[in-house]
Amino acid sequence: MKRLSRGSALLGGLLGAALLLSACSATGSTPSSDSAGGTLVIDKSFDLKTADPARNFETTGNILGRALYDTLVTFENGDSSTPIPMVATEWSGNDDATEYTFTLRDDITFASGDKLTADDVVFSLERAKNVKGNGSFLMAGLTAEKVDDTTVVITSEAPNTAIPAIMTSPTLGILDSKVVEENGGSDAEGADTADTAEEYLNGASAGSGPYILDSFDITTETVITANPDYWGTKPKYDKVVLRNATAETQSSDVVSGTAQVALDLGSDQIASLEGNSAVVISTTSSPTIFFLFSNADPAVSTISSDPKFREAVTYGLDYDSLLELAGDGAIRAAGVVPDSFLGALKESDAIVRDVDRAKAAVAALGGTPTVSLEYPSDISSNGLDFGPIAERVQANLAEVGITVNLSPSPVATALENYRAGTEEMGLWLWSPDFPDPSDYLVFGPGATVGLRAGWAAGSAPEIEDIAAQAAVTVSDEERAPLYEEFQTKLNEAGVFNPLFQPSASVVASSAVGEVLYSPAFGLDIAAIGQ
């Protein structure tokens, strides 16, 4: 059986939508540590768009989806190093990682009372692929087929050692196929237009998870209640209110007891709560990477596409000063692959600032290069806004002779330009889609993020060859050095400048106790209090 090396992931699409920063009041009744029942209130800045697993790929939606829908495999609370059984009791892969066989439990029922079988697994995975939602790429090149009622085979067009990790995504949550089809669902090709089940799934549960959807609202609060027939460990809380709140509101709510869990506090807010007996703080490093890029397409910018400009930026950035902005618990990003993933670069491999080299590169350009830096102005991640980071980049590069004009815009506008590849320079983040370094091949020339930085296929053949080899290599022992080399070459090219990984903290009331941040789901609601 293939197993993945230790890693972590934050599945989610923070960049898919603007955060809706409204709040409403609610009071939670927290049971004692040795009792069950009561209401748990969780404050979160919403990027919630849908309760339909196949169409969800946002952070808040992943938290909700993890509570409502089971997946073939999952991760333990607070960990994402190795997938563990969930609906599947065991699985194995063939030698070239193109076929994985999953054996299913035979004692799981949906909220409707229908029994979960291989038909539901195949329907759910194929539907996720064919509705073409933001997370449909997880099934790209994959096909799910039923062997019998308790066996499913997933085949891949190319070697893919990440398949077990991919199957943990809430986007691939298993639906009651009978109920969904009765309410307009389809798993066939063309489901992107034919499937009309989203409206139903935004008002009812069609899953087998520990919770059932009670009410759904993307701007105020969404409520879930414990599934009385859940097959696994029963959740501690009868009712959970997932409430949209700003970070400022969250801090006061968790201290006052108006909420029991806060998910978006920044390092300064966390520091102000240290020693407060009313709360318990859990902090770990986030796998999210903040990065800068310089557009490599001369049609977009003759300045940013010049290798000498990219050299000036790479060695002109003061990485230590940028890390200071990220706050306590943040770490320097040596490469695009997070530090806890297979193939991550060591801190000693990180680019070191060299002002003289940067100034020499600017001089070679001739004149005073002036560029525009775009970034989203109305979202934050791990308590960090993009504005102060952009201002620090501006100041760093001014010291070596580069003028940076800041161009913030609402995330919808910024995303449009970013995805179109028209930003001269951009400041963004990447939260991994699944815990495997193959997710970071998108930074290569001709790949998704590479194209957003104007880096066309054929621009760097050596890097592209390494990426192609890494993508099809099965052995972790052989994969690790390939990903290290991939990142080293990326750093040398200078199209992307990895900056830092922020910390991730969860603050809970002392009555609830420690609540762990989940690298895979953001938060595993059903694990709270267990």
Buried (B, 14 or more C-beta within 10 A) or exposed (E): EBEBBEBBBBBBBBBBBBBBBBBEEBEBBBBEEEEEEBBBBBBBBBBBBBBBBBBBBBBBBBBBBBBBBBBBBBBBBBBBBBBEBBBBEEBEBEEEBBBBBBBBBEEBBBBBEBBBBBBBBBBBBBBBBBBBBBBBBBBEEBBBBBEEEBBBBBBBEEBBBBBBBBBBBBBBBBBBBBBBBEBBBBBEEEBEEBBEBBEBBBEBBBBBBBBBBBEBBBEBBBBBBBBEEBBBEBBBBBBBBBBBBBBBBBBBBBBEBBBBBBBBBBBEBBEEBEEEEEBBBBBBBBBBBBBBBBBBBEEBBEBBBBBBBBBBBBBBBBBEEBBEBBBEBBBBBBBBBBBBBBBBBEEEEBBEBBEEBBBBBBEEBEEEBEBBBBBBBBBBBBBBBBBEBBBBBBEBBEBBBBEBEBBBBEBEBBBEBBBEBBBBBBBBBBBBBBBBBBBBBBBBBBBEBBBBBBBBEEBBEEBBEBBEBBBBBBEBEEBBEBBBBBBBBBBBBBBBBBBBBBBBBBBBBBBBBEBBBBBBBBBBBBBBBE
